Amino acid sequence: MTLPRVFYVLFLFVIFTLTIVFTNYHNLSSKHRFDDDNQHEQHRSKNEIDSDIIDNDIGNRHQNNTKLMGTIEKLHNEIEQLRLRLEQIETKNNFQSSKIVTNRKFFQKTKLLPYSEKKRILITGGAGFVGSHLLDRLLSDGHEVIVADNFYTGRRSNIEHWLGHPNFELLHHDIVNPLYVEVDEIYHLASPASPPHYMMNAVKTIKTNTMGTINMLGLAKRVGARILVASTSEIYGDPDVHPQSESYWGNVNPIGPRSCYDEGKRVAEALTYAYAKQENLSVRVARIFNTYGPRMHANDGRVVSNFISQAIQSKPLSIYGNGNQTRSFQYISDLIEGLVRLMESNYSRPINLGNPDEYTIQKFADIVLNLVHRDNEKIQHNKDDDNRFMQPYSYHHHHHIEYLPAKQDDPRRRRPDIKLALQILHWYPNITLIDGLAKTIDYFRLELKRSLEERKKTILN
Ligand SMILES: NC(=O)c1ccc[n+]([C@@H]2O[C@H](COP(=O)([O-])OP(=O)(O)OC[C@H]3O[C@@H](n4cnc5c(N)ncnc54)[C@H](O)[C@@H]3O)[C@@H](O)[C@H]2O)c1
């Protein structure tokens, strides 16, 4: 505000000075003209001349005064206009600063979408690992997002950077109960996803995936929204077919420890297609394979978080079985891109989203150890030497791995066939395991540091 005001004052000062200079100059030139005239009229009588001089002088002064009055009036008008403009700028500024005070913080930049393109989107389970990244993406794209979460495994810290944003709304809600909101699209992700979490309350896991899914399909039907249901590679069970394509029906133990999740998700898919057929609902189903990245739970018992936490704390890495079982790991940003593309596509059958690079658990352990210890030794990451991290980790190898009995119903091989996603969505994962793991390791280090500091504070208090 101060800068324009200085300009206005300078502007007024320059106009005022110019007016004075102009007036003086005019007086002087009139006087000179008068002197010249005087010489030419020497033959006239002194009285006549005197009266002419006085008349001229009065005339000139009158003319000058009128001009000056005109200029002053013009300046007055200009000042009044500038004052009004200042008032407008001040009002706008006050409005903006009051908005900032209300929000009390600055947010990551979001796109400004025209009303016709802006959607209102519901994410169930939006405070979880996948949901919170999807929230970041949809808000950044300029949409309005409602998150419904019961915080069973979700965390406020995953989404707190959006609290107070005008396009974001958080509902503490358990989807086993009906939900009434007006939305254009629903990403239905609510469900615990890791074995220790979903086994902790198996009945609740089944309820969330069946009753919760019915509630969300019912909501989609009521408001005419398109719904994307997050399914899982677990519906293939311990697969007899490798790699797993969408046409494979799976090999699931219906009464095993994982069945609450595996069968829960299979029912969720069955419900989705029943609604699509019977109620003409617009549906999308993503069969998500093992995904990792920042914000995943450090204690979710899955291999990525287990290995990274153990390696950072210099504990031996736990391998269940002989380590020859395989997994493929997809980085979170690849999954989010796939989910958004699937929602926007016009394909309504299930689609696999995963990274087809397959690793034995033994090899994966070596990669994690190489990366974590590279960080410890402060070795710079050079893209050309990714291969180095793939080599067996040799330093005191036996101290770094602990072999435990294999888990019941643990799939032996897991690798997505993603031809369909490539063909329909033009989607292919593009984050390498080394890059993705490096980012995840950085996140886990920070989390570990934060939790140690919190523990210290609690002890001191
Ligand atoms: N992360 C993966 O590797 C992976 C793999 C396959 C499928 N998926 C699917 O993706 C979805 C998200 O998984 P994630 O890894 O983000 O798990 P997550 O546990 O981090 O997130 C799940 C979210 O759902 C919420 N939730 C659970 N039950 C709920 C209920 N009854 N009502 C409301 N909210 C509830 C949790 O509080 C949490 O915020 C899940 O449906 C999961 O089955 C994930």
The ligand as an SDF file (V2000), in Angstrom:
LIG
                    3D

 44 48  0  0  0  0  0  0  0  0999 V2000
   -1.6290  -49.9850    0.4490 N   0  0  0  0  0  0  0  0  0  0  0  0
   -1.6620  -51.0390   -0.3100 C   0  0  0  0  0  0  0  0  0  0  0  0
   -0.6400  -51.6160   -0.6210 O   0  0  0  0  0  0  0  0  0  0  0  0
   -2.9810  -51.5470   -0.8110 C   0  0  0  0  0  0  0  0  0  0  0  0
   -2.9750  -52.7040   -1.6110 C   0  0  0  0  0  0  0  0  0  0  0  0
   -4.1870  -53.1830   -2.0700 C   0  0  0  0  0  0  0  0  0  0  0  0
   -5.3610  -52.5390   -1.7800 C   0  0  0  0  0  0  0  0  0  0  0  0
   -5.3380  -51.4240   -0.9920 N   0  0  0  0  0  0  0  0  0  0  0  0
   -6.6320  -50.8120   -0.6740 C   0  0  0  0  0  0  0  0  0  0  0  0
   -6.5330  -49.4030   -0.6990 O   0  0  0  0  0  0  0  0  0  0  0  0
   -7.3480  -48.8410    0.3310 C   0  0  0  0  0  0  0  0  0  0  0  0
   -6.5020  -47.9230    1.1910 C   0  0  0  0  0  0  0  0  0  0  0  0
   -5.4450  -48.6380    1.7720 O   0  0  0  0  0  0  0  0  0  0  0  0
   -4.3090  -47.9280    2.6410 P   0  0  0  0  0  0  0  0  0  0  0  0
   -3.0400  -48.6240    2.3880 O   0  0  0  0  0  0  0  0  0  0  0  0
   -4.3790  -46.4820    2.4580 O   0  0  0  0  0  0  0  0  0  0  0  0
   -4.7690  -48.3260    4.0980 O   0  0  0  0  0  0  0  0  0  0  0  0
   -4.8640  -47.4060    5.4090 P   0  0  0  0  0  0  0  0  0  0  0  0
   -5.1260  -48.3380    6.5420 O   0  0  0  0  0  0  0  0  0  0  0  0
   -3.6950  -46.5240    5.5010 O   0  0  0  0  0  0  0  0  0  0  0  0
   -6.1460  -46.5390    5.1000 O   0  0  0  0  0  0  0  0  0  0  0  0
   -7.4500  -47.0100    5.2480 C   0  0  0  0  0  0  0  0  0  0  0  0
   -8.3040  -45.8850    5.7790 C   0  0  0  0  0  0  0  0  0  0  0  0
   -9.6440  -46.3290    5.9330 O   0  0  0  0  0  0  0  0  0  0  0  0
  -10.1320  -45.9060    7.2010 C   0  0  0  0  0  0  0  0  0  0  0  0
  -11.1970  -46.7960    7.6260 N   0  0  0  0  0  0  0  0  0  0  0  0
  -11.1140  -48.1100    7.9320 C   0  0  0  0  0  0  0  0  0  0  0  0
  -12.3180  -48.5890    8.2700 N   0  0  0  0  0  0  0  0  0  0  0  0
  -13.2010  -47.5730    8.1600 C   0  0  0  0  0  0  0  0  0  0  0  0
  -14.5960  -47.4100    8.3810 C   0  0  0  0  0  0  0  0  0  0  0  0
  -15.3430  -48.4370    8.7990 N   0  0  0  0  0  0  0  0  0  0  0  0
  -15.1450  -46.2060    8.2020 N   0  0  0  0  0  0  0  0  0  0  0  0
  -14.4100  -45.1440    7.8020 C   0  0  0  0  0  0  0  0  0  0  0  0
  -13.0990  -45.2240    7.5820 N   0  0  0  0  0  0  0  0  0  0  0  0
  -12.4870  -46.4270    7.7590 C   0  0  0  0  0  0  0  0  0  0  0  0
   -8.9120  -45.9500    8.0930 C   0  0  0  0  0  0  0  0  0  0  0  0
   -9.0570  -45.1820    9.2640 O   0  0  0  0  0  0  0  0  0  0  0  0
   -7.8520  -45.4140    7.1580 C   0  0  0  0  0  0  0  0  0  0  0  0
   -7.7910  -44.0330    7.1890 O   0  0  0  0  0  0  0  0  0  0  0  0
   -7.9450  -50.0070    1.1010 C   0  0  0  0  0  0  0  0  0  0  0  0
   -9.2510  -50.2400    0.6370 O   0  0  0  0  0  0  0  0  0  0  0  0
   -7.0550  -51.1600    0.7420 C   0  0  0  0  0  0  0  0  0  0  0  0
   -7.7480  -52.3690    0.7830 O   0  0  0  0  0  0  0  0  0  0  0  0
   -4.1760  -50.9460   -0.5070 C   0  0  0  0  0  0  0  0  0  0  0  0
  1  2  1  0
  2  3  2  0
  2  4  1  0
  4  5  1  0
  4 44  2  0
  5  6  2  0
  6  7  1  0
  7  8  2  0
  8  9  1  0
  8 44  1  0
  9 10  1  0
  9 42  1  0
 10 11  1  0
 11 12  1  0
 11 40  1  0
 12 13  1  0
 13 14  1  0
 14 15  2  0
 14 16  1  0
 14 17  1  0
 17 18  1  0
 18 19  2  0
 18 20  1  0
 18 21  1  0
 21 22  1  0
 22 23  1  0
 23 24  1  0
 23 38  1  0
 24 25  1  0
 25 26  1  0
 25 36  1  0
 26 27  1  0
 26 35  1  0
 27 28  2  0
 28 29  1  0
 29 30  1  0
 29 35  2  0
 30 31  1  0
 30 32  2  0
 32 33  1  0
 33 34  2  0
 34 35  1  0
 36 37  1  0
 36 38  1  0
 38 39  1  0
 40 41  1  0
 40 42  1  0
 42 43  1  0
M  CHG  2   8   1  16  -1
M  END
$$$$
